[in-house]
């Protein structure tokens, strides 16, 4: 089993490139970074989940968070599925980052009963757009398979992991509310620490 990253761990800085060719630093030196590990290009559950982040992107940004979303699909396959998203999407077809951060694949991604309704719901929500030609179907045999599990990490600008969640099934992931609450708590904690340090110096 890969080693999962826990709060307090340090993420080494690196430069990634989005599927649109834009370079980005992880961790971001000016913001909290929400590193999302999603599944394959066109994954219906992933699409519904990301749509909720698109709708509330301004709120996420106001909380001081920058989104970075990873898929284990090739960039050329991803582009047609993520066009228009207001945040960076990174392709990791060799699963190097998935391995580094301990993000796994397992049959429970689909077999866990808690996953069944989200899967049915996501397919139902996607059908009108697919029929209208506004959304493409995923590949019958997606790169990296269909058994990927999601994961979320919130990383401070200095690389410290502030919070982490490793999903037990396909729809076990942070909501926008979860993320914003974690980000606000992290910001409040950092502000309190800074204030205490300033008081100690003044004393």
JOSUL-V35578 format. One record per backbone hydrogen bond with DSSP energy under -0.5 kcal/mol. NH is the residue of the N-H (numbers start at 1). CO is the residue of the C=O. If there is no record, write none. Layout:
NH | CO
NH | CO
This chain:
4 | 2
5 | 101
8 | 161
9 | 6
11 | 9
11 | 159
12 | 10
14 | 26
16 | 14
16 | 24
18 | 22
19 | 89
21 | 18
23 | 21
24 | 16
26 | 14
32 | 64
33 | 155
34 | 32
34 | 66
35 | 33
35 | 153
36 | 34
36 | 68
37 | 35
37 | 151
38 | 36
38 | 70
43 | 40
47 | 43
48 | 44
49 | 45
50 | 46
51 | 47
52 | 48
52 | 49
53 | 49
54 | 50
55 | 51
56 | 52
57 | 54
60 | 56
61 | 57
62 | 58
63 | 59
64 | 61
65 | 60
66 | 32
68 | 34
69 | 88
70 | 36
71 | 90
72 | 39
77 | 74
78 | 74
79 | 75
80 | 76
81 | 78
82 | 78
83 | 79
85 | 82
88 | 67
90 | 69
92 | 71
95 | 92
99 | 95
100 | 96
101 | 97
102 | 99
103 | 98
104 | 102
106 | 147
109 | 106
110 | 107
111 | 107
112 | 108
115 | 112
116 | 112
116 | 113
117 | 113
118 | 114
119 | 115
120 | 116
121 | 117
122 | 118
123 | 119
124 | 120
125 | 121
126 | 122
127 | 123
128 | 124
130 | 126
131 | 127
132 | 128
133 | 130
134 | 129
135 | 129
142 | 139
145 | 142
149 | 104
150 | 169
151 | 37
152 | 165
153 | 35
154 | 163
155 | 33
155 | 153
156 | 160
159 | 156
161 | 9
162 | 154
162 | 160
163 | 154
165 | 152
167 | 150
167 | 165
170 | 109
172 | 169
173 | 171
179 | 175
180 | 176
181 | 177
182 | 178
183 | 179
184 | 180
185 | 181
186 | 182
187 | 183
188 | 184
189 | 185
190 | 186
191 | 187
192 | 188
193 | 189
194 | 190
195 | 191
196 | 192
197 | 193
198 | 194
199 | 195
200 | 196
201 | 197
202 | 198
203 | 199
